[in-house]
Amino acid sequence: MNQAYATAPEMEVLVFRTNLRFKKDLLQVAPALEGAPGLHKWTVDREDADKVLRIETRNPDPSPIIERIQSCGYLCEELPD
C-alpha cells in the first residue's frame, strides 16, 4: 500500500539590511515579527554595518517582513544572495 505523506516545506533564510541599532529597536519590532506567518526564528547582527536581520521561515516571500519592519518605522531592504 502506498501512502503519501505531507512534508513541511523546508526553511528558507532571508537576509535584510536594517537600521535596528539598539535593544529598544528590537523590542519595538519583536511583536510585528512574532506574528509573521511561517517565521521560525529571527536574529539581528547589530555589530554589522548593515544591521543584518536574518529570518528563518517557511515563507520565501520577503515582502511581509519588509512591510512589518517598515510599519514600525525602520528601514528594511532585502540583501542580494
Backbone as CSV, one residue per row, in Angstrom:
resi,resn,N_x,N_y,N_z,CA_x,CA_y,CA_z,C_x,C_y,C_z
1,MET,0.846,-1.176,0.000,0.000,0.000,0.000,0.892,1.240,0.000
2,ASN,0.599,2.180,-0.898,1.341,3.432,-0.994,0.569,4.531,-0.300
3,GLN,1.230,5.206,0.604,0.601,6.345,1.261,1.444,7.571,1.001
4,ALA,0.786,8.661,0.715,1.500,9.927,0.522,1.519,10.662,1.861
5,TYR,2.671,11.146,2.202,2.817,11.914,3.437,3.134,13.352,3.082
6,ALA,2.462,14.255,3.743,2.747,15.671,3.540,4.004,16.021,4.335
7,THR,4.937,16.632,3.682,6.146,17.071,4.377,6.115,18.579,4.519
8,ALA,6.643,19.070,5.612,6.688,20.507,5.845,7.672,21.142,4.868
9,PRO,7.317,22.294,4.352,8.261,22.972,3.460,9.567,23.264,4.209
10,GLU,10.651,23.237,3.483,11.942,23.478,4.100,12.080,24.938,4.487
11,MET,12.918,25.175,5.481,13.169,26.533,5.941,14.018,27.282,4.925
12,GLU,13.706,28.527,4.760,14.481,29.450,3.934,15.108,30.464,4.881
13,VAL,16.247,31.012,4.507,16.860,32.089,5.276,16.799,33.344,4.418
14,LEU,16.123,34.349,4.929,16.026,35.644,4.267,16.945,36.607,5.002
15,VAL,17.633,37.468,4.252,18.608,38.382,4.846,18.267,39.813,4.422
16,PHE,18.239,40.716,5.408,17.827,42.098,5.172,18.821,43.089,5.778
17,ARG,18.919,44.253,5.158,19.641,45.396,5.719,18.610,46.202,6.510
18,THR,18.970,46.594,7.730,18.051,47.369,8.561,18.808,48.516,9.234
19,ASN,18.090,49.277,10.032,18.714,50.277,10.892,18.351,50.007,12.356
20,LEU,18.235,48.736,12.705,17.924,48.317,14.075,19.222,48.353,14.886
21,ARG,19.436,49.443,15.606,20.716,49.662,16.281,20.702,49.305,17.763
22,PHE,19.588,49.520,18.419,19.544,49.408,19.873,18.583,48.315,20.318
23,LYS,18.740,47.895,21.549,17.849,46.871,22.112,16.395,47.342,22.074
24,LYS,16.185,48.643,22.311,14.806,49.174,22.271,14.190,49.024,20.873
25,ASP,15.037,49.097,19.836,14.553,48.894,18.464,14.063,47.459,18.287
26,LEU,14.837,46.523,18.812,14.451,45.110,18.723,13.141,44.859,19.463
27,LEU,12.985,45.489,20.611,11.757,45.326,21.381,10.551,45.889,20.640
28,GLN,10.765,46.926,19.834,9.657,47.505,19.073,9.229,46.624,17.902
29,VAL,10.190,45.982,17.236,9.824,45.165,16.073,9.461,43.728,16.437
30,ALA,9.832,43.287,17.630,9.581,41.896,18.035,8.108,41.488,17.872
31,PRO,7.143,42.267,18.372,5.749,41.837,18.209,5.332,41.704,16.737
32,ALA,5.823,42.582,15.890,5.473,42.514,14.461,6.072,41.264,13.826
33,LEU,7.302,40.932,14.189,7.937,39.753,13.615,7.345,38.465,14.154
34,GLU,7.015,38.446,15.428,6.467,37.230,16.041,5.167,36.799,15.357
35,GLY,4.427,37.745,14.790,3.174,37.416,14.140,3.289,37.054,12.674
36,ALA,4.505,37.072,12.131,4.689,36.784,10.705,4.427,35.305,10.421
37,PRO,3.608,35.009,9.419,3.307,33.610,9.106,4.549,32.859,8.625
38,GLY,4.738,31.665,9.147,5.843,30.808,8.727,7.177,31.119,9.370
39,LEU,7.247,32.215,10.136,8.515,32.601,10.748,8.891,31.629,11.855
40,HIS,10.114,31.148,11.799,10.601,30.209,12.810,11.542,30.895,13.792
41,LYS,12.481,31.684,13.276,13.490,32.316,14.130,13.996,33.578,13.435
42,TRP,14.364,34.584,14.236,14.958,35.792,13.670,16.067,36.297,14.573
43,THR,17.079,36.899,13.953,18.205,37.494,14.690,18.636,38.767,13.970
44,VAL,19.241,39.678,14.732,19.797,40.901,14.161,21.244,41.004,14.615
45,ASP,22.141,41.204,13.655,23.549,41.429,13.959,23.758,42.935,14.032
46,ARG,23.654,43.496,15.227,23.765,44.941,15.410,25.201,45.430,15.281
47,GLU,26.175,44.525,15.295,27.574,44.898,15.125,27.929,45.098,13.646
48,ASP,27.190,44.486,12.756,27.434,44.605,11.319,27.022,46.002,10.845
49,ALA,27.737,46.534,9.867,27.430,47.861,9.333,26.014,47.931,8.758
50,ASP,25.507,46.810,8.227,24.158,46.765,7.654,23.085,46.357,8.651
51,LYS,23.462,46.174,9.915,22.490,45.753,10.953,21.628,44.620,10.404
52,VAL,22.288,43.535,10.019,21.674,42.448,9.263,20.619,41.686,10.081
53,LEU,19.432,41.612,9.509,18.322,40.835,10.057,18.261,39.530,9.273
54,ARG,18.344,38.407,9.981,18.224,37.087,9.355,16.940,36.443,9.848
55,ILE,16.172,35.953,8.905,14.881,35.335,9.198,14.908,33.887,8.715
56,GLU,14.580,32.947,9.592,14.351,31.561,9.180,12.839,31.404,9.058
57,THR,12.395,31.028,7.876,10.960,30.995,7.612,10.614,29.916,6.594
58,ARG,9.363,29.561,6.578,8.854,28.649,5.551,8.255,29.439,4.390
59,ASN,8.165,30.747,4.551,7.596,31.622,3.528,8.743,32.369,2.833
60,PRO,9.076,32.020,1.590,10.214,32.638,0.911,9.972,34.059,0.408
61,ASP,8.769,34.592,0.604,8.445,35.945,0.139,8.923,36.978,1.170
62,PRO,9.849,37.861,0.804,10.367,38.843,1.763,9.408,40.011,2.028
63,SER,8.417,40.205,1.177,7.527,41.366,1.286,6.855,41.525,2.647
64,PRO,6.283,40.459,3.237,5.633,40.644,4.538,6.602,41.092,5.634
65,ILE,7.821,40.611,5.593,8.809,41.008,6.602,9.160,42.482,6.432
66,ILE,9.418,42.878,5.184,9.755,44.279,4.904,8.624,45.188,5.360
67,GLU,7.393,44.833,5.036,6.236,45.650,5.430,6.114,45.753,6.942
68,ARG,6.327,44.646,7.644,6.211,44.644,9.104,7.265,45.527,9.756
69,ILE,8.511,45.446,9.278,9.586,46.262,9.853,9.350,47.735,9.534
70,GLN,8.984,48.023,8.289,8.738,49.409,7.898,7.537,50.002,8.619
71,SER,6.540,49.193,8.926,5.366,49.706,9.646,5.725,50.121,11.073
72,CYS,6.853,49.617,11.565,7.346,50.010,12.894,8.245,51.245,12.802
73,GLY,8.474,51.741,11.575,9.261,52.962,11.391,10.745,52.730,11.127
74,TYR,11.107,51.530,10.728,12.518,51.218,10.496,12.771,50.878,9.035
75,LEU,14.030,51.031,8.645,14.484,50.666,7.300,14.585,49.145,7.224
76,CYS,14.168,48.590,6.097,14.323,47.157,5.864,14.327,46.910,4.369
77,GLU,15.436,46.379,3.863,15.511,46.018,2.455,16.264,44.704,2.327
78,GLU,15.803,43.883,1.399,16.414,42.580,1.216,17.815,42.728,0.636
79,LEU,18.750,41.950,1.175,20.101,41.907,0.632,20.175,40.823,-0.430
80,PRO,20.896,41.093,-1.522,21.005,40.076,-2.575,21.785,38.864,-2.074
81,ASP,21.567,37.726,-2.743,22.252,36.476,-2.366,23.748,36.604,-2.447
